Amino acid sequence: MMNDRYYLLALEEFWSDVRGERLLAEALRKIDSSRQKKAERIRQPKARAASVGGGLLLQLALREAAGTAEKKERDADFSVYTVSQALSLIDRPRETVMEYGKNGKPYLRDRSFFFNLSHSGGYVFCALSDREVGADIQICQPAQYSRLAGRFFSEEEHLALEECADERERSLLFYRLWTRKEAYGKLTGAGLAEGLGRNLLPEAGAQDGSDIRWSEWSVPEGYRIAVCRYA
């Protein structure tokens, strides 16, 4: 059985005026052809960079799953890469064939593992597991937390936010819950709507009888990451 593996890629090198275009061109050559075509259709530069970055992480995950990757020092339970580091580890891309579930969730054909990608701000995150998995990363920016919670969260979650001691504590709880909702919706394949209104406070546990395992981090600084999978 394969242990769960997590990968984080910093995208900032793609945004460099001096090296960004060269690195992006090199990265396009080192991702599979289907993601390459997808990225080339994206007009917004940062969105394109995130798509290419996801392709790089998937290549690294495929190498490790195949047992051909060197051991990487791990930070906070996942492997952290710059774009240059990722490119140096990929000699040629491994082609992938995607299949999609009824709700559009992607799967790798002929692979014995599951994956999930997420990007926000300057990072892309990838989770690899031998079971269905959902992952989300969010940059934590100021927001009207109580108003949003009133619209999208369960009554219990909204109350927990209102009881926070200060705005910093409220922000931490809000993004913990929001990443949980995104990850849960990606686990089931039903999207964010699946988690909205559902009580995902850690102490609530599963409400549908399913056994779900969570992994969560407050790194990099200013970000929140959540991963969930079936036990």
RAGI-V861280 format. One record per residue. N is the residue number from 1. SS is DSSP state (~ for helix, > for strand, _ for the rest). PSI is psi in whole degrees, 0 to 359 (999 if undefined). D_CENTER is the distance of its C-alpha to the mean C-alpha in Angstrom with 1 decimal. Layout:
N,SS,PSI,D_CENTER  N,SS,PSI,D_CENTER
This chain:
1,_,135,22.1  2,_,135,19.0  3,_,148,17.3  4,_,143,13.6  5,>,142,12.0  6,>,142,9.0  7,>,139,8.8  8,>,131,8.4  9,>,126,10.3  10,>,128,12.5  11,_,356,13.7  12,~,330,16.9  13,~,331,19.2  14,~,337,18.5  15,~,4,20.1  16,_,133,23.2  17,_,328,26.4  18,_,314,28.0  19,_,348,25.5  20,~,312,22.6  21,~,321,24.2  22,~,317,25.3  23,~,321,22.0  24,~,318,20.3  25,~,318,23.2  26,~,319,22.9  27,~,323,19.2  28,~,327,20.1  29,~,345,22.6  30,_,13,20.3  31,_,164,17.7  32,_,157,18.9  33,~,326,21.3  34,~,318,19.5  35,~,328,16.4  36,~,314,19.1  37,~,321,21.0  38,~,314,18.1  39,~,321,17.3  40,~,340,21.1  41,_,349,21.4  42,_,124,19.2  43,_,324,21.7  44,_,121,19.7  45,~,315,19.3  46,~,326,16.2  47,~,321,14.4  48,~,317,16.0  49,~,320,14.9  50,~,320,11.1  51,~,316,11.8  52,~,319,13.9  53,~,321,11.5  54,~,322,9.0  55,~,321,12.4  56,~,315,13.3  57,~,322,10.5  58,~,322,11.4  59,~,317,15.0  60,~,320,14.6  61,~,320,13.2  62,~,320,16.1  63,~,316,18.5  64,~,320,17.7  65,~,329,17.8  66,_,355,21.1  67,_,19,22.4  68,_,1,23.2  69,_,146,21.0  70,_,154,22.6  71,_,137,21.5  72,_,135,19.2  73,_,133,19.7  74,>,141,16.8  75,>,120,16.0  76,_,41,15.0  77,_,5,14.3  78,>,160,11.9  79,>,132,13.1  80,>,131,13.1  81,>,149,14.4  82,>,168,16.1  83,~,316,16.5  84,~,319,20.0  85,~,317,19.2  86,~,315,16.8  87,~,324,19.6  88,~,341,22.2  89,~,350,20.8  90,_,112,20.6  91,_,313,24.2  92,_,150,23.7  93,_,146,21.0  94,_,125,20.7  95,_,144,21.0  96,_,151,18.9  97,_,118,20.0  98,>,141,17.7  99,>,161,18.9  100,>,136,17.8  101,_,181,18.4  102,_,336,20.7  103,_,12,18.0  104,_,7,16.4  105,_,129,13.6  106,>,145,13.5  107,>,152,14.9  108,>,121,16.4  109,_,142,20.2  110,_,27,22.2  111,_,145,19.5  112,_,21,19.7  113,_,168,16.1  114,>,157,13.0  115,>,162,9.5  116,>,138,6.3  117,>,150,4.2  118,>,147,2.9  119,>,150,5.7  120,>,140,8.4  121,_,237,11.7  122,_,21,12.2  123,>,153,9.0  124,>,141,6.3  125,>,142,4.0  126,>,133,5.1  127,>,137,6.7  128,>,134,10.3  129,>,159,12.9  130,_,3,16.4  131,_,166,15.7  132,_,138,13.8  133,>,148,10.3  134,>,142,7.7  135,>,149,4.4  136,>,140,4.0  137,>,139,5.1  138,>,136,8.6  139,>,135,11.6  140,_,103,14.5  141,_,153,17.4  142,_,142,20.7  143,_,170,21.2  144,_,80,23.8  145,~,313,22.1  146,~,319,25.0  147,~,315,25.6  148,~,318,22.0  149,~,323,22.2  150,~,330,25.6  151,~,323,24.3  152,~,344,21.1  153,_,165,21.2  154,_,166,23.5  155,~,320,26.8  156,~,319,26.0  157,~,316,22.8  158,~,316,24.8  159,~,319,27.6  160,~,321,25.5  161,~,319,24.3  162,~,333,27.9  163,_,359,29.1  164,_,147,26.9  165,_,326,29.4  166,_,181,28.2  167,~,326,25.7  168,~,313,23.5  169,~,322,23.3  170,~,319,22.6  171,~,316,19.7  172,~,316,18.1  173,~,319,18.6  174,~,310,17.6  175,~,334,14.0  176,~,315,13.8  177,~,320,14.9  178,~,317,12.9  179,~,325,9.5  180,~,316,11.3  181,~,317,12.5  182,~,313,9.5  183,~,319,8.0  184,~,317,11.7  185,~,327,12.3  186,~,330,9.7  187,~,311,11.4  188,~,338,14.7  189,_,0,14.0  190,_,353,16.0  191,_,181,13.5  192,~,326,13.6  193,~,333,17.4  194,~,327,17.2  195,_,338,16.1  196,_,134,18.3  197,_,346,21.6  198,_,136,20.5  199,_,107,21.2  200,_,22,18.1  201,_,139,19.9  202,~,323,19.5  203,~,350,23.2  204,~,329,23.3  205,_,180,22.0  206,_,137,21.5  207,_,358,23.9  208,_,13,24.0  209,_,353,25.1  210,_,151,21.9  211,_,104,20.9  212,>,134,17.2  213,>,137,15.9  214,>,144,13.5  215,>,135,12.0  216,>,147,11.4  217,>,150,11.8  218,_,38,13.4  219,_,153,12.8  220,_,169,13.0  221,_,131,15.8  222,_,8,15.3  223,>,163,11.6  224,>,137,10.2  225,>,138,7.3  226,>,140,7.9  227,>,136,7.8  228,>,149,10.8  229,>,161,13.0  230,>,141,16.6  231,_,999,19.0
